[in-house]
Amino acid sequence: MNEFILYSYFRSSASYRVRIALNLKDIAFEYRAIHLLNNGGEQNQEDYRKLNPSGEVPTLVHNGRALAQSMAILDYLDHVAPTPRLFPEDPYRRALVIQACEIVNSGVQPVHNLKVLQLLEERFDADQKRKNDWAAHWITKGLDSLEAFLKPHAGDFSFGHEVSAADCFLMPHLVNADRFQVSLAPYPTLSRIRANCEKLDPFKRAAPNVQPDTPPNV
Ligand SMILES: N[C@@H](CCC(=O)N[C@@H](CS)C(=O)NCC(=O)O)C(=O)O
């Protein structure tokens, strides 16, 4: 048995990271949609929280065993399906790739996550415009850091000419920038990497606009 199930939401950037990784490794998986808004958010339902106590997507189930947190999932995938590698073997290069991932993963994504934007509205009366400004602010901070950090390392991709976990984290961040109308014009390195990622089938198939739960008007 080698069965992979991905609990995902089309627009979730963290799910998008894992979709790219699964596709890069050519791992077939069953897609189970978790709607983050319907019914108070399906991620908050009791049955789902048994799989993922944080009430977030993605969750990957491999042969009946659940795993959450996209960074942990990518690391796991590198062990169970080592080709192509997402994290380099060399300790320093591996740490640099993780550094890039963490700029997104712990640096900026958590502060503009859905539950944060919802709290801004519920407790602090933020309207849609203020919520968008908030998200755009943090997305821009992430872009500034990534452009400066990746510039000396990047080739076609974040690190040289091979795709790595850094690209799996970067691409969804750039698509989030589009969503919150943050221009990528000031970020030539990131724009070049994006153009190269977008040419690759694993990235194309992982995109939010082509998922099983993508609404028809997106
Ligand atoms: N660090 C987590 C982040 C997961 C996360 O924030 N997921 C978001 C969607 S991108 C979510 O499920 N949010 C649900 C909510 O805010 O209620 C990961 O990398 O998996």
The ligand as a MOL file (V3000), in Angstrom:
LIG
                    3D

  0  0  0     0  0            999 V3000
M  V30 BEGIN CTAB
M  V30 COUNTS 20 19 0 0 0
M  V30 BEGIN ATOM
M  V30 1 N 2.4680 26.5600 9.1480 0
M  V30 2 C 1.3290 25.8680 8.6230 0
M  V30 3 C 0.3160 26.8840 8.1550 0
M  V30 4 C -1.0040 26.2640 7.8380 0
M  V30 5 C -2.0320 27.3410 7.5740 0
M  V30 6 O -1.9110 28.4840 8.0630 0
M  V30 7 N -3.0670 26.9920 6.8270 0
M  V30 8 C -4.1040 27.9530 6.5700 0
M  V30 9 C -4.4060 28.0200 5.0900 0
M  V30 10 S -2.9930 28.5590 4.1990 0
M  V30 11 C -5.3560 27.5110 7.2790 0
M  V30 12 O -5.7010 26.3560 7.2740 0
M  V30 13 N -6.0570 28.4600 7.9120 0
M  V30 14 C -7.2650 28.1490 8.5880 0
M  V30 15 C -7.7410 29.2740 9.4560 0
M  V30 16 O -7.0770 30.3190 9.4820 0
M  V30 17 O -8.7790 29.0790 10.0870 0
M  V30 18 C 1.7770 24.9740 7.4680 0
M  V30 19 O 2.8260 25.2800 6.9200 0
M  V30 20 O 1.1280 23.9660 7.1650 0
M  V30 END ATOM
M  V30 BEGIN BOND
M  V30 1 1 1 2
M  V30 2 1 2 3
M  V30 3 1 2 18
M  V30 4 1 3 4
M  V30 5 1 4 5
M  V30 6 2 5 6
M  V30 7 1 5 7
M  V30 8 1 7 8
M  V30 9 1 8 9
M  V30 10 1 8 11
M  V30 11 1 9 10
M  V30 12 2 11 12
M  V30 13 1 11 13
M  V30 14 1 13 14
M  V30 15 1 14 15
M  V30 16 2 15 16
M  V30 17 1 15 17
M  V30 18 2 18 19
M  V30 19 1 18 20
M  V30 END BOND
M  V30 END CTAB
M  END
